[in-house]
Amino acid sequence: MSSRSPDGKAPDPARRSDRSRRAIFDAALALVGEVGYNKLTIEAIAARAGVGKQTIYRWWPSKAAVLLDASLALFGATEDEAGRGGFPDTGDLAADLKLVLRATVDQFNDATYEAPTRALTAAGATDPELSARFTEQLLMPQLALYEARLRTAREAGQLDPDVDLRLTVEMLVGPLTYRWLMRTAPLTHAYTDALVDRVLGGVAKVTDV
């Protein structure tokens, strides 16, 4: 029996692998939202994706590793669709920060992103290797965009020349992440706007009267 497709071409293993990976990612993201991380299993992911569990184990050592790569693909696809090549720079630092933090709130409040991100955060607390990958591949690139935008503002004389850029980034995203992670209060655009105003009020360049 021929293994060729109806058009006479031999199957492309690379395309087949890519389809399987996408199916596995879709399955992992859907299942973690449905059953939670603790009940998520490689077997369930394989069944939902229509692949053998050995296929998954050939590419990933654990469900956490699958979920991390699925999340990286999800966030990467979102950025591509939004057409963002970097942090917005309209010349108005406060407006740019508010725009990005509002979008972050919208993602945190979207179950598509919330479930895998919470799961990875929880898993990283007990898995140092996963935590390191999560930080290096997902968190640090995002923080670097904030830092680059703040550096531009500092060079333009909008911030105090001695401001610690990384500390300022953490002052912006830290409270937001804490409120989301601990569910201490609702995440709203009003909250992020107030956060930006308060943080910038402390690091803005003081002009002589």
Secondary structure, 3 states (H helix, E strand, C coil): CCCCCCCCCCCCHHHHHHHHHHHHHHHHHHHHHHHCCCCCCHHHHHHHHCCCHHHHHHHCCCHHHHHHHHHHHHHHHHHHHHCCCCCCCCCCHHHHHHHHHHHHHHHHCCHHHHHHHHHHHHHHCCCHHHHHHHHHHHHHHHHHHHHHHHHHHHHCCCECCCCCHHHHHHHHHHHHHHHHHHCCCCCCHHHHHHHHHHHHHHHECCCCC
